Amino acid sequence: MISFCCPSRGRPKLARRLIDTALETAKHEVDIMFYLNDDDPLLEWYQDLIKEKYYIIGPNQSTCLSWNELAYKAKYDIVMLMGDDVQVQTSHWDQLIVDEFNKYEDKILMVVPSDGRPKNIEKYGNNVKLWGDSSLPAAHFAIHKNWIDTVGYLAPPHFWHFYVDTYTQKVARKLNRCLYLPTVVFKAKKLFDKTGMQVRSNLKIAKRDDFVWTKVRERHLQTDVNILTNFIKEYGKNI
C-alpha cells in the first residue's frame, strides 16, 4: 500500500515511535525504511530498537539523496517523504490516503496530511481540497511512483535538505493536484537539537538551499510541470 522513506540521525527513540504509531494505526501492511548514517554515535542504539528490515546504513550525506535512495527501494507504489519527528495519529490513515490516489487513474497527485497544529486548521479549514495558490505548511507528503518515475526523483536533487516540500507543492499546485488531507494527522514538531544543527549550521545548508531555490524555481520547476502534464495527457490517451 504505502512506503515511508525517512532519513534519521541521533534520534533512535523517535524513529521507533514513528514505526510504532504508523503500524498501530494502519489498516494494511506498511513498508517503513530509515536511512541511517554509519558515523552516527547512536547507530548501535538504532540497531537495538529497530528491526533490521526497517533500515539501511550508509555514509552521512544530503537528506535529499537519502530520501531518493529510499524511494528507489520502496516496496509500494505510494511513497511518503517522512521526518523522524512524526507521530501518526489517525486510524486507517493508509486507506484514507490510498482512496484519494484511486480517484485519479494516472495517480499523479500530491497528498499533504495535517501536521496537527491547530493554527493550520484555523487557516486552512477541515475540508479535504485541492489547494491552488497558498503553500501548505506540512512538510510530509505522499506521491505515487508514476510521479517519481516521470521526473526521476522523490526529493528534488537540486537541494540538500530544505525546500523539498515547497518545490513539490508548487509543481502539484500548477497541476491542480495538490491535495490537503486534514482528516489524516501526522503530528510533527520541528526539533532544533544537535541533529538539526548539523543541517542548519555545521553544513551551512540553509544558505546554500536559499541560493539554489532562487536560481532553479522557475526553469526546473516548470520543466517538471510540463513533464507531468504530458504524462497525464498521454496516460488518458492510452486507457
N, C-alpha and C positions, 0 to 999 in steps of 0.2 A: 504493500500500500504506500507507505511513506518512509523515506530515508532522512535521518538527521545527519548533518555534517557540521562538526564542531571542533575547531582548534581549542586547546586548553593548555594552560601553563600555570603552575603554582596553586591550583585550586582543586585538588582531588575531591574534597568533600562536596564542592558544588557540582562537579561532574557526576558524582554518584547520585546527588539529589536530582539532577536532570534526568538521569536514567530511571530512577525510581518513580518520579512523578509522571514521566511520559508513559511508562509501562502500566502503572496503576490506573491510568485514566483512559488508555487506548482501547478501542473496540477490537482492533486487529493486531497482527504482528507488526512491530516497528523495527526498522533497521537503524541502529544507532552506531555512529563511528566517530571517535575522537582522534585528532592528530595531536600527539604528544611529542615534546622536544627531548632529544636524547641528552641534552645538557641540563634538564630541569632538576634542581635539587630534590624535588618531591616526586620524582619518577617512580621510585620504589613504592611510595605511598599509593600512587595511582594503581600500580600493579597489584597491590594488596586489596584495594577497594573495588576494583573493576575487573570483570572477566576479560580475558584476552580477546575475545571475539568483538569487543567494543572499542578497540583502539589499534592504531598503527603508530609506530615510533619513527621519527626522522629528525633531521637537523633543524635547528632554530632558523626559521625563515619567515617570509612575509605571510601575514594572515590570509591574504587573498590566494596565494599559491597553495596554502594548506587547504582552504575551502575547496579549491578546484580539484586538487588531488583526491580529496574525499568524494567529491561529486562524481568523478570519473569511476570510482569504485562502488558507487551507490547501488544497492540491490534493487530498489524500486524506482518507478518512473517519476514519482513526485518527490522532489528533493527540497529539503528545508535548510537554509542557511541559518545556523544557530550560534548563540553565545552560551558559555557555560554558566551564566548567571540566571538562566531561565528556570522557572518552575511552571510546569504545565498544570493548569487548574480546572480545565473543562473536560467533563466526561465525554467520551467518544469524539474527541477533537479530531481524530484522524478521519473518521467517517464524514464529519461536517466539512472538512477541507476537500476530501475526495469528491463529495457531492457537488461542490462548486466547479471543480475541474470537469466533471462529467457533463456540465451544461454546454461545454464547448468541444465540438468534435475534434478540432485541431489542437486542443489542450494548451493553447497559448494564453496564459493567464498568470498574473502575479497575485497571490493571496497574502494579505498582511493581517495577521491576528492582532488583537489588542494586547498591549503590554501591561494592562492592569492599572494604569494610572487614572484616577478619577478625572483629572483635568482633561484628559483626552476624550473621555466620554462626554463631558460637558461641551467640548469644542466640536467633536465630530459626530456625536449622537450614537444611538444604539442600533441603527439600521444598517444592514448589510447593503453596500452600494459600491458601484464602480466610481472611483474617485477621479475627478478631472484635473482641476487646477492646483489645489493645495497639496503640499507634501505631507504624507502621514508620518507621525513621529516614531512608530515602532520600527526597530532595526531588523527584526527577524521576519523572514518571508519564505514562501514556497513557490517554486516554479516547476514545470514539467521538463522532462528530458528532451522533449521536442524543442523547447526554447534553448536549452543548453547545447544540444547538437547543432542547432541552426546558427547561433552566434559563436559557439566554441567554448563557452565557459559559464559557470555559475556566478563567480565573482569577477567583475571587470578587471582584467590583468594590468590595466594602466595604473591601478592604485596599489599601495602596500597594505593599507588597513582601512582608512576612512573612505567615505563617500560611496561605498558599495550599495547601500540601500537607497541613497539619494539618486544615484545614476540609474539603478534598475527601476525605481519608481518613475523617473522621468520617461524612460522608454515605455513602460507599461501604460502610463497616462496618455502618451501620444497615440498609443494603440487603442485607447479606451478599454484596457484590460487590466487595470489596477483595482483590485477588489479589497475593500476594507471589511474585515470579518470580526466585529466586536463580540459576536457570540462565542468566539474561541479566545480564551485568555491565556497568554504565555507571560506570566508575571516576570518582569525583569527590572533590575536596578543596576545602573552603571556603577562599577566598582573602581575606585582610584587607589588601588593597592600597589605593591611593587610590580605586579604583573602589568598593570595598566601603565605604570611609569616607564616600563621598558619601551612601550609603544609610543607614549606621548613625549617623553623627554630623552631617554638614553639614545634611542634610534632616530630621533628628530623626524618622526613620520608625519606628524600633523602638518608641519610647514611644507614638506615635500608633496603631500597629497593635496594641499591647498593649491599649490602651483600646478600640479597635474590636472586637477579639476578645471581650473581656469582655462587651460590650454586644449583639453580634449572634449569638453562637454558638447560643443556644437558639432565638430567634424565627426567624431567617432560615435557619438550618441545617435545622430541622425542616420548614420550608416546602419547601426543595429536596428533602428526603427524600420528602415527600408527593407532590410533582410527579412525581418519577422513579418512585415506586411506582405511581402512577396510569398513567404511560406503559407500564410493564411489564405491568400488568394489561390495559390496553386493547389493547396490541400482541398479547397472547396471544389475545384475542377475534377479532382480525382476520386470523389466519393459518389 
